[in-house]
Structure formats: C-alpha cells, structure tokens
Amino acid sequence: MVESSKQMEVHLGRQGRLVIPAVLRRLLGFEEGDVLVARTEAGRLILEKQETIKRRLKARFSQLPQGISLANELIAERREDANREVGE
C-alpha cells in the first residue's frame, strides 16, 4: 500500500457513526468485514487494520537478536523492582 496524504470531510452521523468515503477505503485497503482498531493520538482518531498493526510491530522488533524474550526481560525487571521494594 502506498502512503499518500488525502484529506476529505467525513461527517459524524447519528449515534456517532462515521462513513469512510469509498476513495479512502480503497486507498487504505479497507474492505467490508475488516476489523479496525481505533485509538487516539495527540487529539486525533486513528483507525488501522489489525494486520497493519501486526506488520508494523514485526518490523519494529525484527532487529532483536534471536533468543531474546522481551516478556522475560520485563518479568525479570519487575522481580528486581519488587525485591528492592521488599528490601527497603
């Protein structure tokens, strides 16, 4: 998918419903039945397909050496913090 900057008006309908114009749906590869994840960032609403988020995260962490577990490192950090708190 090619990143492009498009700006269009989208009107908020009854019960807070948004209709994404066909041009934007095609540009973003959104299809009927897709599950979108909604989040806010700096006062903006961001809608993304789950697959897009997964690809971005895989790319972000693809440089980690094999055998490294971020979950295990986080657990170890939390245990160290807990042990320090108990020792204080």
VEXRO-517445 format. One record per atom (N, C-alpha, C, O): residue in three letters; residue number from 1; x, y, z; atom name. Coordinates in Angstrom, 1 decimal. Example, Ala and Ser with C-alpha at 12.3 -4.5 7.8 and 13.67 -1.06 7.14 Angstrom:
residues 2
 code pos      x      y      z site
  ALA   1   13.2   -5.7    7.8    N
  ALA   1   12.3   -4.5    7.8   CA
  ALA   1   13.2   -3.3    7.8    C
  ALA   1   14.2   -3.3    8.5    O
  SER   2   12.8   -2.2    7.1    N
  SER   2   13.7   -1.1    7.1   CA
  SER   2   12.9    0.0    7.9    C
  SER   2   13.4    1.1    8.0    O
***
This chain:
residues 88
 code pos      x      y      z site
  MET   1    0.8   -1.2    0.0    N
  MET   1    0.0    0.0    0.0   CA
  MET   1    0.9    1.2    0.0    C
  MET   1    1.8    1.3    0.8    O
  VAL   2    0.6    2.2   -0.9    N
  VAL   2    1.4    3.4   -1.0   CA
  VAL   2    0.8    4.4    0.0    C
  VAL   2   -0.4    4.6    0.0    O
  GLU   3    1.7    5.0    0.8    N
  GLU   3    1.3    6.1    1.7   CA
  GLU   3    1.1    7.3    0.9    C
  GLU   3    1.9    7.8    0.1    O
  SER   4   -0.1    7.9    1.1    N
  SER   4   -0.4    9.1    0.4   CA
  SER   4   -1.3   10.0    1.3    C
  SER   4   -1.9    9.5    2.2    O
  SER   5   -1.2   11.3    1.2    N
  SER   5   -1.9   12.2    2.0   CA
  SER   5   -3.2   12.6    1.3    C
  SER   5   -3.1   13.3    0.3    O
  LYS   6   -4.3   12.2    1.9    N
  LYS   6   -5.6   12.6    1.3   CA
  LYS   6   -6.4   13.3    2.4    C
  LYS   6   -6.3   12.8    3.6    O
  GLN   7   -7.1   14.3    2.1    N
  GLN   7   -7.9   15.0    3.1   CA
  GLN   7   -9.3   15.1    2.5    C
  GLN   7   -9.5   15.6    1.5    O
  MET   8  -10.3   14.6    3.3    N
  MET   8  -11.7   14.7    2.9   CA
  MET   8  -12.5   15.0    4.2    C
  MET   8  -12.1   14.6    5.3    O
  GLU   9  -13.7   15.6    4.0    N
  GLU   9  -14.6   15.7    5.1   CA
  GLU   9  -15.3   14.4    5.3    C
  GLU   9  -15.8   13.8    4.4    O
  VAL  10  -15.5   14.1    6.6    N
  VAL  10  -16.3   12.9    7.0   CA
  VAL  10  -17.2   13.5    8.1    C
  VAL  10  -16.8   14.1    9.0    O
  HIS  11  -18.5   13.2    7.9    N
  HIS  11  -19.5   13.7    8.8   CA
  HIS  11  -19.8   12.6    9.8    C
  HIS  11  -20.0   11.5    9.5    O
  LEU  12  -20.0   13.1   11.1    N
  LEU  12  -20.4   12.3   12.2   CA
  LEU  12  -21.9   12.2   12.2    C
  LEU  12  -22.6   13.2   12.3    O
  GLY  13  -22.4   10.9   12.0    N
  GLY  13  -23.8   10.7   11.9   CA
  GLY  13  -24.4   10.4   13.3    C
  GLY  13  -23.8   10.6   14.3    O
  ARG  14  -25.7    9.9   13.2    N
  ARG  14  -26.4    9.6   14.4   CA
  ARG  14  -25.7    8.5   15.1    C
  ARG  14  -25.0    7.6   14.5    O
  GLN  15  -25.8    8.5   16.4    N
  GLN  15  -25.1    7.6   17.3   CA
  GLN  15  -23.6    7.5   17.1    C
  GLN  15  -23.0    6.5   17.4    O
  GLY  16  -23.0    8.6   16.6    N
  GLY  16  -21.5    8.7   16.5   CA
  GLY  16  -21.0    7.9   15.3    C
  GLY  16  -19.8    7.5   15.3    O
  ARG  17  -21.8    7.5   14.3    N
  ARG  17  -21.3    6.7   13.2   CA
  ARG  17  -20.6    7.5   12.2    C
  ARG  17  -21.0    8.6   11.8    O
  LEU  18  -19.5    6.9   11.7    N
  LEU  18  -18.7    7.5   10.6   CA
  LEU  18  -18.8    6.7    9.4    C
  LEU  18  -18.8    5.5    9.5    O
  VAL  19  -18.9    7.3    8.2    N
  VAL  19  -18.9    6.6    7.0   CA
  VAL  19  -17.6    7.0    6.3    C
  VAL  19  -17.4    8.2    6.1    O
  ILE  20  -16.7    6.1    6.0    N
  ILE  20  -15.4    6.3    5.4   CA
  ILE  20  -15.7    6.4    3.9    C
  ILE  20  -16.2    5.4    3.3    O
  PRO  21  -15.4    7.5    3.2    N
  PRO  21  -15.6    7.5    1.8   CA
  PRO  21  -14.9    6.4    1.0    C
  PRO  21  -13.8    6.0    1.4    O
  ALA  22  -15.5    6.0   -0.1    N
  ALA  22  -15.0    4.9   -0.9   CA
  ALA  22  -13.6    5.1   -1.3    C
  ALA  22  -12.8    4.2   -1.3    O
  VAL  23  -13.3    6.4   -1.7    N
  VAL  23  -11.9    6.7   -2.1   CA
  VAL  23  -10.9    6.3   -1.0    C
  VAL  23   -9.9    5.7   -1.3    O
  LEU  24  -11.2    6.7    0.2    N
  LEU  24  -10.3    6.5    1.3   CA
  LEU  24  -10.3    5.0    1.6    C
  LEU  24   -9.2    4.4    1.9    O
  ARG  25  -11.4    4.3    1.5    N
  ARG  25  -11.4    2.8    1.8   CA
  ARG  25  -10.5    2.1    0.8    C
  ARG  25   -9.8    1.2    1.2    O
  ARG  26  -10.6    2.5   -0.4    N
  ARG  26   -9.8    1.8   -1.5   CA
  ARG  26   -8.3    2.1   -1.2    C
  ARG  26   -7.5    1.3   -1.3    O
  LEU  27   -8.0    3.4   -0.9    N
  LEU  27   -6.6    3.8   -0.7   CA
  LEU  27   -6.0    3.1    0.5    C
  LEU  27   -4.8    2.7    0.4    O
  LEU  28   -6.8    2.8    1.5    N
  LEU  28   -6.3    2.2    2.7   CA
  LEU  28   -6.5    0.6    2.7    C
  LEU  28   -6.0   -0.1    3.6    O
  GLY  29   -7.1    0.1    1.7    N
  GLY  29   -7.3   -1.3    1.5   CA
  GLY  29   -8.4   -1.8    2.5    C
  GLY  29   -8.4   -3.0    2.8    O
  PHE  30   -9.3   -0.9    3.0    N
  PHE  30  -10.3   -1.4    3.9   CA
  PHE  30  -11.4   -2.0    3.1    C
  PHE  30  -11.8   -1.5    2.0    O
  GLU  31  -11.9   -3.2    3.6    N
  GLU  31  -13.0   -3.9    2.9   CA
  GLU  31  -14.1   -4.2    3.9    C
  GLU  31  -13.8   -4.3    5.1    O
  GLU  32  -15.3   -4.5    3.4    N
  GLU  32  -16.4   -4.8    4.3   CA
  GLU  32  -16.0   -6.0    5.1    C
  GLU  32  -15.4   -7.0    4.6    O
  GLY  33  -16.3   -5.9    6.4    N
  GLY  33  -16.0   -7.0    7.3   CA
  GLY  33  -14.6   -6.9    8.0    C
  GLY  33  -14.3   -7.6    9.0    O
  ASP  34  -13.8   -6.0    7.5    N
  ASP  34  -12.5   -5.8    8.2   CA
  ASP  34  -12.7   -5.3    9.6    C
  ASP  34  -13.6   -4.6    9.9    O
  VAL  35  -11.8   -5.8   10.5    N
  VAL  35  -11.8   -5.4   11.9   CA
  VAL  35  -10.8   -4.2   12.0    C
  VAL  35   -9.6   -4.4   11.7    O
  LEU  36  -11.2   -3.1   12.4    N
  LEU  36  -10.3   -1.9   12.6   CA
  LEU  36  -10.1   -1.6   14.1    C
  LEU  36  -11.0   -1.8   14.9    O
  VAL  37   -8.9   -1.2   14.4    N
  VAL  37   -8.6   -0.9   15.8   CA
  VAL  37   -8.6    0.7   15.8    C
  VAL  37   -7.9    1.3   15.0    O
  ALA  38   -9.3    1.2   16.8    N
  ALA  38   -9.4    2.7   16.9   CA
  ALA  38   -8.6    3.1   18.1    C
  ALA  38   -8.6    2.5   19.2    O
  ARG  39   -7.8    4.2   18.0    N
  ARG  39   -7.0    4.7   19.1   CA
  ARG  39   -6.9    6.2   18.9    C
  ARG  39   -7.1    6.7   17.8    O
  THR  40   -6.6    6.9   20.0    N
  THR  40   -6.4    8.3   19.9   CA
  THR  40   -4.9    8.6   20.0    C
  THR  40   -4.2    7.9   20.7    O
  GLU  41   -4.4    9.6   19.3    N
  GLU  41   -3.0   10.1   19.4   CA
  GLU  41   -3.0   11.6   19.2    C
  GLU  41   -3.3   12.0   18.1    O
  ALA  42   -2.5   12.3   20.2    N
  ALA  42   -2.4   13.7   20.1   CA
  ALA  42   -3.7   14.4   19.5    C
  ALA  42   -3.6   15.3   18.7    O
  GLY  43   -4.8   14.0   20.1    N
  GLY  43   -6.1   14.6   19.7   CA
  GLY  43   -6.6   14.1   18.4    C
  GLY  43   -7.6   14.7   17.9    O
  ARG  44   -6.0   13.1   17.8    N
  ARG  44   -6.5   12.6   16.5   CA
  ARG  44   -7.1   11.2   16.7    C
  ARG  44   -6.7   10.4   17.6    O
  LEU  45   -8.0   10.8   15.9    N
  LEU  45   -8.6    9.5   15.8   CA
  LEU  45   -7.8    8.7   14.8    C
  LEU  45   -7.7    9.1   13.6    O
  ILE  46   -7.3    7.5   15.1    N
  ILE  46   -6.5    6.7   14.2   CA
  ILE  46   -7.3    5.4   14.0    C
  ILE  46   -7.6    4.7   15.0    O
  LEU  47   -7.6    5.0   12.8    N
  LEU  47   -8.2    3.7   12.5   CA
  LEU  47   -7.2    2.9   11.7    C
  LEU  47   -6.7    3.4   10.7    O
  GLU  48   -6.9    1.7   12.2    N
  GLU  48   -6.0    0.8   11.4   CA
  GLU  48   -6.5   -0.6   11.4    C
  GLU  48   -7.2   -1.1   12.3    O
  LYS  49   -6.2   -1.3   10.3    N
  LYS  49   -6.5   -2.7   10.3   CA
  LYS  49   -5.5   -3.5   11.2    C
  LYS  49   -4.4   -3.0   11.4    O
  GLN  50   -6.0   -4.6   11.8    N
  GLN  50   -5.2   -5.3   12.7   CA
  GLN  50   -3.9   -5.8   12.0    C
  GLN  50   -2.8   -5.8   12.6    O
  GLU  51   -4.0   -6.2   10.8    N
  GLU  51   -2.9   -6.7   10.0   CA
  GLU  51   -1.8   -5.6    9.9    C
  GLU  51   -0.6   -5.9    9.9    O
  THR  52   -2.2   -4.4    9.7    N
  THR  52   -1.3   -3.3    9.5   CA
  THR  52   -0.5   -3.1   10.8    C
  THR  52    0.7   -2.9   10.8    O
  ILE  53   -1.2   -3.2   12.0    N
  ILE  53   -0.5   -3.0   13.3   CA
  ILE  53    0.5   -4.2   13.5    C
  ILE  53    1.6   -3.9   13.9    O
  LYS  54    0.1   -5.4   13.1    N
  LYS  54    1.0   -6.5   13.3   CA
  LYS  54    2.2   -6.4   12.4    C
  LYS  54    3.3   -6.7   12.9    O
  ARG  55    2.0   -6.0   11.2    N
  ARG  55    3.2   -5.8   10.3   CA
  ARG  55    4.1   -4.7   10.9    C
  ARG  55    5.4   -4.9   10.9    O
  ARG  56    3.6   -3.6   11.4    N
  ARG  56    4.4   -2.5   11.9   CA
  ARG  56    5.2   -3.0   13.2    C
  ARG  56    6.4   -2.7   13.3    O
  LEU  57    4.5   -3.8   14.0    N
  LEU  57    5.2   -4.3   15.2   CA
  LEU  57    6.3   -5.3   14.9    C
  LEU  57    7.4   -5.3   15.4    O
  LYS  58    6.0   -6.2   13.9    N
  LYS  58    7.0   -7.1   13.5   CA
  LYS  58    8.2   -6.4   12.9    C
  LYS  58    9.4   -6.8   13.2    O
  ALA  59    8.0   -5.4   12.1    N
  ALA  59    9.1   -4.6   11.6   CA
  ALA  59    9.9   -3.9   12.7    C
  ALA  59   11.1   -3.9   12.6    O
  ARG  60    9.2   -3.4   13.6    N
  ARG  60    9.9   -2.7   14.7   CA
  ARG  60   10.8   -3.6   15.5    C
  ARG  60   11.9   -3.2   15.9    O
  PHE  61   10.4   -4.8   15.8    N
  PHE  61   11.1   -5.7   16.6   CA
  PHE  61   11.9   -6.7   15.8    C
  PHE  61   12.5   -7.7   16.4    O
  SER  62   12.0   -6.6   14.5    N
  SER  62   12.7   -7.6   13.7   CA
  SER  62   14.2   -7.6   13.9    C
  SER  62   14.9   -8.5   13.6    O
  GLN  63   14.7   -6.5   14.5    N
  GLN  63   16.1   -6.4   14.7   CA
  GLN  63   16.6   -7.0   16.0    C
  GLN  63   17.8   -7.0   16.2    O
  LEU  64   15.7   -7.5   16.8    N
  LEU  64   16.1   -8.1   18.0   CA
  LEU  64   16.9   -9.4   17.7    C
  LEU  64   16.5  -10.2   16.8    O
  PRO  65   17.9   -9.7   18.5    N
  PRO  65   18.6  -10.9   18.2   CA
  PRO  65   17.8  -12.1   18.6    C
  PRO  65   16.9  -12.1   19.4    O
  GLN  66   18.0  -13.2   17.9    N
  GLN  66   17.2  -14.5   18.2   CA
  GLN  66   17.5  -14.9   19.6    C
  GLN  66   18.6  -14.7   20.2    O
  GLY  67   16.5  -15.4   20.2    N
  GLY  67   16.6  -15.9   21.6   CA
  GLY  67   16.3  -14.9   22.7    C
  GLY  67   16.3  -15.2   23.9    O
  ILE  68   16.1  -13.6   22.3    N
  ILE  68   15.8  -12.6   23.3   CA
  ILE  68   14.3  -12.6   23.4    C
  ILE  68   13.5  -12.5   22.5    O
  SER  69   13.8  -12.6   24.7    N
  SER  69   12.4  -12.5   25.0   CA
  SER  69   12.2  -11.2   25.8    C
  SER  69   12.6  -11.1   26.9    O
  LEU  70   11.5  -10.3   25.2    N
  LEU  70   11.2   -9.0   25.8   CA
  LEU  70   10.3   -9.3   27.0    C
  LEU  70   10.4   -8.6   28.1    O
  ALA  71    9.4  -10.3   26.9    N
  ALA  71    8.5  -10.6   28.0   CA
  ALA  71    9.3  -11.1   29.2    C
  ALA  71    9.1  -10.7   30.4    O
  ASN  72   10.3  -12.0   29.0    N
  ASN  72   11.1  -12.5   30.1   CA
  ASN  72   12.0  -11.4   30.7    C
  ASN  72   12.1  -11.3   31.9    O
  GLU  73   12.5  -10.5   29.9    N
  GLU  73   13.2   -9.3   30.4   CA
  GLU  73   12.4   -8.4   31.3    C
  GLU  73   12.8   -7.9   32.3    O
  LEU  74   11.1   -8.2   30.8    N
  LEU  74   10.2   -7.4   31.6   CA
  LEU  74    9.9   -8.0   33.0    C
  LEU  74    9.9   -7.4   34.0    O
  ILE  75    9.6   -9.3   32.9    N
  ILE  75    9.4  -10.0   34.2   CA
  ILE  75   10.6  -10.0   35.1    C
  ILE  75   10.4   -9.7   36.3    O
  ALA  76   11.8  -10.1   34.6    N
  ALA  76   13.0  -10.0   35.4   CA
  ALA  76   13.1   -8.6   36.0    C
  ALA  76   13.4   -8.5   37.2    O
  GLU  77   12.8   -7.6   35.2    N
  GLU  77   12.9   -6.2   35.8   CA
  GLU  77   11.9   -6.0   36.9    C
  GLU  77   12.2   -5.5   37.9    O
  ARG  78   10.7   -6.5   36.7    N
  ARG  78    9.6   -6.4   37.7   CA
  ARG  78   10.0   -7.1   39.0    C
  ARG  78    9.8   -6.6   40.1    O
  ARG  79   10.6   -8.3   38.9    N
  ARG  79   11.0   -9.0   40.0   CA
  ARG  79   12.1   -8.3   40.8    C
  ARG  79   12.1   -8.2   42.0    O
  GLU  80   13.1   -7.7   40.0    N
  GLU  80   14.1   -6.9   40.7   CA
  GLU  80   13.5   -5.7   41.4    C
  GLU  80   13.9   -5.5   42.6    O
  ASP  81   12.6   -5.0   40.8    N
  ASP  81   11.9   -3.9   41.5   CA
  ASP  81   11.2   -4.3   42.7    C
  ASP  81   11.3   -3.7   43.8    O
  ALA  82   10.5   -5.5   42.6    N
  ALA  82    9.8   -6.0   43.8   CA
  ALA  82   10.7   -6.3   44.9    C
  ALA  82   10.5   -6.1   46.1    O
  ASN  83   11.8   -7.0   44.6    N
  ASN  83   12.8   -7.4   45.6   CA
  ASN  83   13.4   -6.1   46.3    C
  ASN  83   13.7   -6.1   47.5    O
  ARG  84   13.7   -5.1   45.5    N
  ARG  84   14.2   -3.8   46.0   CA
  ARG  84   13.2   -3.2   47.0    C
  ARG  84   13.6   -2.7   48.1    O
  GLU  85   12.0   -3.2   46.6    N
  GLU  85   10.9   -2.7   47.5   CA
  GLU  85   10.8   -3.4   48.8    C
  GLU  85   10.7   -2.8   49.9    O
  VAL  86   10.9   -4.7   48.8    N
  VAL  86   10.8   -5.6   50.0   CA
  VAL  86   12.1   -5.3   50.9    C
  VAL  86   12.0   -5.3   52.1    O
  GLY  87   13.2   -5.1   50.2    N
  GLY  87   14.5   -4.9   51.0   CA
  GLY  87   14.5   -3.5   51.6    C
  GLY  87   15.4   -3.2   52.4    O
  GLU  88   13.7   -2.5   51.2    N
  GLU  88   13.8   -1.2   51.7   CA
  GLU  88   13.2   -1.0   53.0    C
  GLU  88   13.2    0.1   53.6    O
***
